[in-house]
Amino acid sequence: MSKSPKLAVLVLLVLFMSTSLQAAPDVFKGATLEDCKLIEKSARRVMKLRQSGKAMSELLSVIAKDEDEDEDEDDRAAHKVAKVMVVSAYEELREYSDRFKKRAVDNYGETWFKVCYL
């Protein structure tokens, strides 16, 4: 079962909670097709790692290492999006057949592309 609507709502909630209400809708505003392709590629990587059995804590640790106190508003928003991307990937079931793993990766990437592009 797909959780795409839940993912979109989760992204919006985190973005509204993590930035000012005025800035939150602007996270993906002005994103180009190429920007959204990068978001899709990142989402596919995250889901591929999730499907391979990588621990969520390892992925979140990578994001935490990249954060620092001097980052600007765009960096903070990007880190929040990355965290939501990781956490929501781990809300999806881990598949055991290669066919279903590929489908999970494809669906997750497409969902994030839509969230970015629309």
Buried (B, 14 or more C-beta within 10 A) or exposed (E): EEBBEEBBEBBBEBBBEBBEEEBBEBBBEEBEEEEBBEBBEBBBBBBBBBBEEBEBEEBBEEBEEEEEEEEEEEEBBBBBBBBBBBBBBBEBEEBEEEEEBEEBBEBBBBBBBBBBBE
